[in-house]
Amino acid sequence: MGRGRAKAKQTKVARELKYSTPQTDLEALQRELSGQPSDDGNGDDSFVDPYDDEYEERRR
């Protein structure tokens, strides 16, 4: 019991995902494909591996 509303909502969401046309930032896509750095500051150099030191110590 009560499955009807949940299924209807899932169907509605699935239809929205299937038939919607999301806005694509073509300029950001072009920058990514051409290899130019992005302006938002979320580059690969911001990632810090918290376990990097641990692995270095085990290799020695």
N, C-alpha and C positions, 0 to 999 in steps of 0.2 A: 504494500500500500504506500501511496505517496510517491511512487516512482515516476508518475506522469509529468509532474512539474520539472523534476530534475532532468528527465530525458528531453523535454521540450527546450529547456535552457541549453543543454548540450548541443541539441540540433541547431538552435539559433546561433550559438557561438561558432559552430562548425561552418554554417552557411556564411556567416560574416567573414571568417577567415578564408573560405574558398573563393568568394566572389568579390571581396574588397580589393581595391588597388592601393596599396600603401604608397606613401610619398617616398620616393627614392632620392637621396642626395647625390645627384650625378657628379657634382664637383668633388665631393669627398671620395667617391668611387674612382674617379679619374686620378686623383692624387695617390690613392692607395695602389692602383695598378701601375702608375708611372714610377712609384718608389720615392716620391717626394715626401718629406716629413710633414706631419699634420700640425695644425696650429693649436689643437686642443690640449697638448701637453701630455697625452696619454701614450707616449711612445714605449718601445720595448725596454728602454733603459730605466724605466721607473720600477720594474719588477725586481724585488730582492728575495732571493731564495733563503728562507730562514734555516734550512738544513745544509747550506753550502759548506760552512765551517766543519760540521760534523763529518761530512764525507771526506773532506781534505785530511782530517786527522786520522781517519781509518786507512787511508791510502799509504800513509807513511810507515 
